[in-house]
Amino acid sequence: MNPWPFVAAAYAVTLLATAGLLIWAASSMRRAERSADTLKRTGE
């Protein structure tokens, strides 16, 4: 049995999960920075 389709699928899943995690982290960071900026402006 040829293992390469499984290996390719595993790499594809890993890459997609990593990309999803990066997108989620970046959007979460932007939301937190926006919230911090709002708090700084209202605190002055």
C-alpha positions in Angstrom: 0.0 0.0 0.0 1.3 3.4 -1.0 1.6 5.8 2.1 2.1 9.0 0.1 -1.6 10.0 -0.1 -1.8 9.8 3.7 1.4 11.8 4.1 0.2 14.5 1.7 -3.2 14.7 3.4 -1.5 15.0 6.8 0.7 17.8 5.6 -2.3 19.6 4.0 -4.3 19.3 7.3 -1.3 20.6 9.2 -0.7 23.6 6.9 -4.4 24.5 6.9 -4.6 24.3 10.7 -1.5 26.4 11.1 -2.9 29.0 8.7 -6.2 29.1 10.5 -4.4 29.5 13.8 -2.3 32.4 12.5 -5.4 34.1 11.1 -7.2 33.7 14.4 -4.3 35.0 16.4 -3.8 38.0 14.2 -7.4 39.0 14.3 -7.5 38.5 18.1 -4.4 40.7 18.4 -5.8 43.4 16.3 -9.1 43.4 18.3 -7.1 43.6 21.6 -4.9 46.4 20.2 -8.0 48.3 19.1 -9.5 47.9 22.6 -6.3 49.1 24.3 -6.2 52.1 22.0 -9.8 52.9 22.9 -9.0 52.6 26.6 -6.0 54.9 26.2 -8.1 57.6 24.4 -10.9 57.5 26.9 -8.4 57.5 29.9 -6.7 60.8 28.9 
